[in-house]
């Protein structure tokens, strides 16, 4: 007699770790997305920085790559996932609180580089813990479970920009940043006192070999494809910090109503949320990397609209296209990263999830230079070019790998 496998959604709801991670990622997305579109305004309006300085702020995110790698390597050595997750969540709380209380322009730069750099590693540790649980249970629906858990992060991004815009408009930017700090700390509560799944073999990542060592080294792939994939993802993502830094300023300068501005920002993650399960289905037929090529091309089109449309309707259309970009990359990216380095999933997760931080640094640098040279909205021509380069790189990567990824 055939038995039907449980649905991914039922598994998520019925498993304490998956259920807790889903709620935790919602709080993470809610807090960060509330602050992301407003941080440049805070630096300019409250601390007296220039538009160029607001863009250069994102360079501080470069330290997140090192912090994520260190946390991931420690996690792979010890097998501990949830302990590092809790530590990184507390670091995120302290970082956002410190930025909200800053009185000098240099303070958010230092706090972001030193403290907030560890906050993003909280998410990578959750995905590593989920991977361990799925591997131990030999789940046949692992992609579906990861996709559903990841959707909660996107759902937070649907609500966060509107909530952040409302808080900033009614209470001010500092209370909004304090609310972000609280949301970051709330990540800890849904996991309660859960402990890590005990693993039979401890896996240790070594950059020289690019694999786990010593017993898991044989047959493991090199770290280079993961680094290339992450680098291409950085190029795709680089338009996001430019958008969040300058699109709210552009809309404010053109006297968009706060509700309209919040709706334009929020429509992207809403479309992303709808398309993520669709992307998972389509990827089974055409391959994940092939679908990501399409996603990168959508990013090219979206940034061209940001640069050239000049109307609320054009901005909405651009955000719809960006929803398609992240419906693909957000739902499938972490799965691809872990498959490219299966012997060290915490390190793979940390490297991949650090990509937005590196993208923020790249986007901040390009945006700061671009806005000074070309102004708003032509600065968006730069991320359109980067997305086009990324699409070509993904085609080459897929051909080199010669796999079904």
KOLVEX-764013 format. One record per residue (C-alpha): x, y, z. Coordinates in steps of 0.02 Angstrom, whole numbers, always signed. Example, Ala and Ser with C-alpha at 12.3 -4.5 7.8 and 13.67 -1.06 7.14 Angstrom:
2
+--------+--------+--------+
|      X |      Y |      Z |
+--------+--------+--------+
|   +615 |   -225 |   +390 |
|   +684 |    -53 |   +357 |
+--------+--------+--------+
//
This chain:
405
+--------+--------+--------+
|      X |      Y |      Z |
+--------+--------+--------+
|     +0 |     +0 |     +0 |
|    +68 |   +170 |    -48 |
|    +84 |   +303 |    +87 |
|    +74 |   +485 |    +42 |
|   +216 |   +595 |   +101 |
|   +164 |   +737 |   +216 |
|   +157 |   +909 |   +138 |
|   +302 |  +1027 |   +170 |
|   +185 |  +1150 |   +255 |
|   +122 |  +1019 |   +378 |
|   +300 |   +970 |   +418 |
|   +347 |  +1152 |   +451 |
|   +197 |  +1177 |   +566 |
|   +223 |  +1012 |   +656 |
|   +410 |  +1026 |   +691 |
|   +464 |  +1142 |   +833 |
|   +626 |  +1195 |   +748 |
|   +546 |  +1235 |   +580 |
|   +398 |  +1321 |   +662 |
|   +511 |  +1424 |   +775 |
|   +630 |  +1469 |   +634 |
|   +482 |  +1527 |   +528 |
|   +426 |  +1649 |   +662 |
|   +604 |  +1705 |   +701 |
|   +638 |  +1745 |   +518 |
|   +477 |  +1845 |   +509 |
|   +539 |  +1957 |   +651 |
|   +708 |  +1971 |   +566 |
|   +631 |  +2025 |   +401 |
|   +509 |  +2143 |   +485 |
|   +643 |  +2235 |   +582 |
|   +775 |  +2249 |   +448 |
|   +654 |  +2299 |   +309 |
|   +582 |  +2436 |   +419 |
|   +754 |  +2514 |   +440 |
|   +831 |  +2481 |   +269 |
|   +733 |  +2613 |   +171 |
|   +755 |  +2741 |   +311 |
|   +937 |  +2728 |   +365 |
|   +999 |  +2846 |   +229 |
|   +869 |  +2975 |   +281 |
|   +926 |  +2957 |   +461 |
|  +1107 |  +2990 |   +415 |
|  +1060 |  +3140 |   +308 |
|   +916 |  +3218 |   +406 |
|   +959 |  +3177 |   +587 |
|  +1149 |  +3171 |   +583 |
|  +1185 |  +3298 |   +446 |
|  +1274 |  +3184 |   +322 |
|  +1279 |  +3210 |   +134 |
|  +1198 |  +3097 |     +4 |
|  +1370 |  +3030 |    -39 |
|  +1408 |  +2990 |   +143 |
|  +1240 |  +2902 |   +157 |
|  +1290 |  +2790 |    +13 |
|  +1462 |  +2757 |    +83 |
|  +1383 |  +2698 |   +246 |
|  +1349 |  +2531 |   +161 |
|  +1536 |  +2500 |   +147 |
|  +1530 |  +2454 |   +331 |
|  +1439 |  +2295 |   +281 |
|  +1601 |  +2224 |   +210 |
|  +1646 |  +2164 |   +384 |
|  +1489 |  +2054 |   +384 |
|  +1574 |  +1935 |   +262 |
|  +1716 |  +1904 |   +384 |
|  +1599 |  +1894 |   +533 |
|  +1484 |  +1771 |   +443 |
|  +1630 |  +1662 |   +390 |
|  +1700 |  +1656 |   +568 |
|  +1532 |  +1613 |   +643 |
|  +1498 |  +1483 |   +509 |
|  +1668 |  +1400 |   +530 |
|  +1646 |  +1394 |   +719 |
|  +1474 |  +1317 |   +694 |
|  +1540 |  +1183 |   +576 |
|  +1682 |  +1141 |   +696 |
|  +1571 |  +1124 |   +849 |
|  +1407 |  +1069 |   +773 |
|  +1321 |  +1208 |   +870 |
|  +1193 |  +1309 |   +772 |
|  +1066 |  +1383 |   +892 |
|  +1193 |  +1450 |  +1018 |
|  +1281 |  +1557 |   +887 |
|  +1109 |  +1608 |   +820 |
|  +1059 |  +1679 |   +989 |
|  +1224 |  +1769 |  +1011 |
|  +1210 |  +1849 |   +839 |
|  +1030 |  +1902 |   +871 |
|  +1083 |  +1992 |  +1030 |
|  +1223 |  +2076 |   +933 |
|  +1094 |  +2137 |   +807 |
|   +986 |  +2208 |   +947 |
|  +1132 |  +2302 |  +1023 |
|  +1188 |  +2366 |   +853 |
|  +1020 |  +2437 |   +799 |
|   +991 |  +2511 |   +971 |
|  +1161 |  +2595 |   +965 |
|  +1126 |  +2668 |   +793 |
|   +958 |  +2734 |   +852 |
|  +1043 |  +2823 |   +997 |
|  +1187 |  +2892 |   +893 |
|  +1222 |  +3078 |   +905 |
|  +1373 |  +3092 |   +788 |
|  +1386 |  +3042 |   +606 |
|  +1534 |  +2925 |   +636 |
|  +1442 |  +2821 |   +766 |
|  +1327 |  +2721 |   +648 |
|  +1477 |  +2684 |   +538 |
|  +1576 |  +2608 |   +682 |
|  +1428 |  +2517 |   +758 |
|  +1379 |  +2441 |   +591 |
|  +1556 |  +2382 |   +553 |
|  +1593 |  +2309 |   +725 |
|  +1427 |  +2250 |   +799 |
|  +1295 |  +2235 |   +663 |
|  +1417 |  +2135 |   +556 |
|  +1374 |  +1983 |   +663 |
|  +1185 |  +2006 |   +654 |
|  +1163 |  +1930 |   +482 |
|  +1246 |  +1768 |   +536 |
|  +1093 |  +1732 |   +643 |
|   +995 |  +1688 |   +486 |
|  +1131 |  +1576 |   +417 |
|  +1136 |  +1478 |   +579 |
|   +950 |  +1447 |   +571 |
|   +964 |  +1377 |   +396 |
|  +1110 |  +1268 |   +449 |
|  +1006 |  +1200 |   +594 |
|   +862 |  +1167 |   +474 |
|   +981 |  +1075 |   +356 |
|  +1043 |   +964 |   +499 |
|   +864 |   +922 |   +548 |
|   +813 |   +881 |   +369 |
|   +970 |   +775 |   +341 |
|   +942 |   +677 |   +501 |
|   +761 |   +642 |   +454 |
|   +808 |   +597 |   +274 |
|   +668 |   +711 |   +216 |
|   +611 |   +698 |    +35 |
|   +530 |   +870 |    +41 |
|   +679 |   +969 |   +103 |
|   +669 |  +1100 |    -35 |
|   +487 |  +1133 |     +6 |
|   +523 |  +1151 |   +191 |
|   +665 |  +1274 |   +160 |
|   +557 |  +1372 |    +39 |
|   +413 |  +1389 |   +162 |
|   +528 |  +1441 |   +304 |
|   +614 |  +1566 |   +190 |
|   +445 |  +1640 |   +140 |
|   +419 |  +1702 |   +317 |
|   +572 |  +1814 |   +299 |
|   +495 |  +1886 |   +141 |
|   +328 |  +1910 |   +229 |
|   +419 |  +2017 |   +356 |
|   +485 |  +2120 |   +210 |
|   +305 |  +2147 |   +151 |
|   +252 |  +2227 |   +314 |
|   +415 |  +2307 |   +369 |
|   +434 |  +2450 |   +242 |
|   +257 |  +2510 |   +272 |
|   +275 |  +2495 |   +461 |
|   +444 |  +2582 |   +456 |
|   +378 |  +2723 |   +348 |
|   +230 |  +2745 |   +466 |
|   +338 |  +2745 |   +623 |
|   +464 |  +2864 |   +546 |
|   +326 |  +2981 |   +488 |
|   +231 |  +2983 |   +653 |
|   +361 |  +2956 |   +790 |
|   +526 |  +2995 |   +701 |
|   +673 |  +2897 |   +635 |
|   +753 |  +2859 |   +804 |
|   +600 |  +2768 |   +876 |
|   +589 |  +2671 |   +713 |
|   +769 |  +2611 |   +735 |
|   +734 |  +2561 |   +916 |
|   +584 |  +2460 |   +853 |
|   +702 |  +2374 |   +731 |
|   +816 |  +2329 |   +877 |
|   +669 |  +2253 |   +972 |
|   +616 |  +2149 |   +821 |
|   +794 |  +2084 |   +804 |
|   +794 |  +2027 |   +985 |
|   +623 |  +1946 |   +967 |
|   +700 |  +1819 |   +848 |
|   +760 |  +1723 |  +1001 |
|   +589 |  +1694 |  +1080 |
|   +509 |  +1572 |   +954 |
|   +655 |  +1450 |   +971 |
|   +637 |  +1448 |  +1160 |
|   +756 |  +1324 |  +1239 |
|   +774 |  +1212 |  +1086 |
|   +942 |  +1127 |  +1067 |
|  +1039 |  +1075 |   +914 |
|  +1011 |   +910 |   +830 |
|  +1155 |   +797 |   +879 |
|  +1260 |   +750 |   +727 |
|  +1345 |   +584 |   +705 |
|  +1499 |   +658 |   +622 |
|  +1568 |   +830 |   +652 |
|  +1609 |   +923 |   +492 |
|  +1750 |  +1048 |   +487 |
|  +1774 |  +1167 |   +344 |
|  +1949 |  +1204 |   +282 |
|  +1968 |  +1343 |   +154 |
|  +2123 |  +1264 |    +80 |
|  +2034 |  +1104 |    +34 |
|  +1865 |  +1185 |     +9 |
|  +1784 |  +1034 |    +92 |
|  +1748 |   +956 |   +258 |
|  +1894 |   +866 |   +334 |
|  +1961 |   +741 |   +355 |
|  +1832 |   +603 |   +340 |
|  +1706 |   +700 |   +234 |
|  +1834 |   +767 |   +112 |
|  +1824 |   +632 |    -20 |
|  +1700 |   +670 |   -157 |
|  +1660 |   +845 |    -93 |
|  +1660 |   +990 |   -216 |
|  +1778 |  +1136 |   -213 |
|  +1728 |  +1298 |   -127 |
|  +1764 |  +1395 |   -287 |
|  +1593 |  +1369 |   -370 |
|  +1510 |  +1431 |   -211 |
|  +1618 |  +1587 |   -209 |
|  +1583 |  +1620 |   -394 |
|  +1396 |  +1595 |   -367 |
|  +1398 |  +1709 |   -216 |
|  +1496 |  +1841 |   -313 |
|  +1366 |  +1840 |   -453 |
|  +1229 |  +1853 |   -323 |
|  +1320 |  +2005 |   -253 |
|  +1306 |  +2089 |   -424 |
|  +1120 |  +2052 |   -435 |
|  +1089 |  +2114 |   -258 |
|  +1194 |  +2272 |   -274 |
|  +1045 |  +2370 |   -339 |
|   +951 |  +2345 |   -175 |
|  +1058 |  +2460 |    -65 |
|  +1056 |  +2590 |   -204 |
|   +868 |  +2577 |   -211 |
|   +842 |  +2584 |    -24 |
|   +965 |  +2727 |     -5 |
|   +901 |  +2839 |   -145 |
|   +726 |  +2786 |   -198 |
|   +646 |  +2851 |    -35 |
|   +743 |  +3014 |    -54 |
|   +689 |  +3028 |   -237 |
|   +506 |  +2998 |   -189 |
|   +518 |  +3121 |    -45 |
|   +595 |  +3254 |   -158 |
|   +451 |  +3229 |   -280 |
|   +324 |  +3244 |   -138 |
|   +254 |  +3068 |   -144 |
|   +130 |  +3037 |     -3 |
|   +201 |  +2925 |   +136 |
|    +71 |  +2792 |    +99 |
|   +116 |  +2790 |    -86 |
|   +302 |  +2780 |    -48 |
|   +275 |  +2637 |    +74 |
|   +165 |  +2544 |    -51 |
|   +296 |  +2560 |   -188 |
|   +429 |  +2489 |    -72 |
|   +317 |  +2351 |     -5 |
|   +249 |  +2285 |   -171 |
|   +414 |  +2199 |   -213 |
|   +417 |  +2077 |    -65 |
|   +231 |  +2045 |    -87 |
|   +259 |  +1988 |   -267 |
|   +413 |  +1893 |   -208 |
|   +308 |  +1802 |    -79 |
|   +182 |  +1747 |   -211 |
|   +314 |  +1692 |   -336 |
|   +430 |  +1593 |   -220 |
|   +330 |  +1430 |   -223 |
|   +303 |  +1453 |   -410 |
|   +491 |  +1473 |   -435 |
|   +522 |  +1310 |   -340 |
|   +404 |  +1217 |   -458 |
|   +476 |  +1295 |   -616 |
|   +655 |  +1260 |   -557 |
|   +619 |  +1073 |   -550 |
|   +587 |  +1077 |   -737 |
|   +718 |  +1200 |   -801 |
|   +850 |  +1196 |   -664 |
|   +886 |  +1323 |   -528 |
|  +1033 |  +1409 |   -613 |
|   +940 |  +1424 |   -777 |
|   +796 |  +1508 |   -686 |
|   +918 |  +1625 |   -598 |
|   +979 |  +1686 |   -767 |
|   +800 |  +1741 |   -802 |
|   +792 |  +1822 |   -630 |
|   +951 |  +1923 |   -661 |
|   +879 |  +1985 |   -826 |
|   +723 |  +2042 |   -734 |
|   +839 |  +2141 |   -621 |
|   +914 |  +2226 |   -773 |
|   +741 |  +2278 |   -832 |
|   +687 |  +2338 |   -660 |
|   +837 |  +2452 |   -636 |
|   +815 |  +2524 |   -810 |
|   +638 |  +2572 |   -760 |
|   +700 |  +2652 |   -599 |
|   +823 |  +2754 |   -701 |
|   +712 |  +2807 |   -845 |
|   +527 |  +2798 |   -800 |
|   +509 |  +2947 |   -682 |
|   +329 |  +2909 |   -631 |
|   +242 |  +2815 |   -490 |
|   +174 |  +2690 |   -617 |
|   +350 |  +2658 |   -682 |
|   +416 |  +2633 |   -506 |
|   +276 |  +2509 |   -469 |
|   +319 |  +2414 |   -629 |
|   +503 |  +2410 |   -580 |
|   +459 |  +2342 |   -409 |
|   +350 |  +2207 |   -488 |
|   +500 |  +2151 |   -590 |
|   +610 |  +2155 |   -435 |
|   +482 |  +2043 |   -350 |
|   +516 |  +1918 |   -488 |
|   +703 |  +1933 |   -458 |
|   +689 |  +1892 |   -274 |
|   +552 |  +1763 |   -297 |
|   +690 |  +1664 |   -384 |
|   +846 |  +1709 |   -287 |
|   +771 |  +1718 |   -113 |
|   +682 |  +1551 |   -128 |
|   +819 |  +1452 |   -213 |
|   +985 |  +1537 |   -173 |
|  +1016 |  +1459 |     -2 |
|   +976 |  +1286 |    -72 |
|  +1101 |  +1307 |   -214 |
|  +1234 |  +1370 |    -94 |
|  +1217 |  +1221 |    +23 |
|  +1222 |  +1100 |   -124 |
|  +1382 |  +1179 |   -188 |
|  +1468 |  +1146 |    -20 |
|  +1372 |  +1004 |    +64 |
|  +1512 |   +959 |   +185 |
|  +1504 |  +1127 |   +275 |
|  +1327 |  +1192 |   +266 |
|  +1346 |  +1323 |   +402 |
|  +1496 |  +1398 |   +312 |
|  +1406 |  +1389 |   +145 |
|  +1252 |  +1470 |   +221 |
|  +1355 |  +1605 |   +305 |
|  +1451 |  +1646 |   +146 |
|  +1293 |  +1656 |    +43 |
|  +1192 |  +1754 |   +170 |
|  +1337 |  +1876 |   +189 |
|  +1317 |  +1920 |     +5 |
|  +1185 |  +2054 |    +37 |
|  +1305 |  +2138 |   +157 |
|  +1443 |  +2138 |    +26 |
|  +1316 |  +2197 |   -102 |
|  +1270 |  +2339 |    +15 |
|  +1451 |  +2391 |    +20 |
|  +1469 |  +2379 |   -168 |
|  +1302 |  +2464 |   -197 |
|  +1345 |  +2600 |    -72 |
|  +1510 |  +2635 |   -158 |
|  +1436 |  +2632 |   -334 |
|  +1283 |  +2729 |   -277 |
|  +1385 |  +2861 |   -186 |
|  +1494 |  +2890 |   -338 |
|  +1349 |  +2874 |   -461 |
|  +1233 |  +2995 |   -374 |
|  +1371 |  +3125 |   -369 |
|  +1409 |  +3100 |   -554 |
|  +1237 |  +3069 |   -631 |
|  +1112 |  +3116 |   -496 |
|   +941 |  +3041 |   -465 |
|   +869 |  +2934 |   -543 |
|  +1007 |  +2897 |   -671 |
|  +1112 |  +2817 |   -534 |
|  +1006 |  +2659 |   -564 |
|  +1093 |  +2632 |   -732 |
|  +1240 |  +2559 |   -635 |
|  +1145 |  +2414 |   -552 |
|  +1060 |  +2376 |   -718 |
|  +1232 |  +2346 |   -794 |
|  +1284 |  +2237 |   -647 |
|  +1128 |  +2130 |   -664 |
|  +1165 |  +2104 |   -848 |
|  +1343 |  +2048 |   -807 |
|  +1275 |  +1929 |   -675 |
|  +1156 |  +1847 |   -798 |
|  +1301 |  +1809 |   -916 |
|  +1406 |  +1743 |   -772 |
|  +1267 |  +1626 |   -715 |
|  +1256 |  +1553 |   -891 |
|  +1444 |  +1516 |   -888 |
|  +1435 |  +1444 |   -712 |
|  +1295 |  +1325 |   -756 |
|  +1390 |  +1261 |   -908 |
|  +1550 |  +1238 |   -807 |
|  +1463 |  +1142 |   -669 |
|  +1372 |  +1028 |   -789 |
|  +1251 |   +976 |   -652 |
|  +1064 |   +978 |   -627 |
|  +1072 |  +1121 |   -503 |
+--------+--------+--------+
//
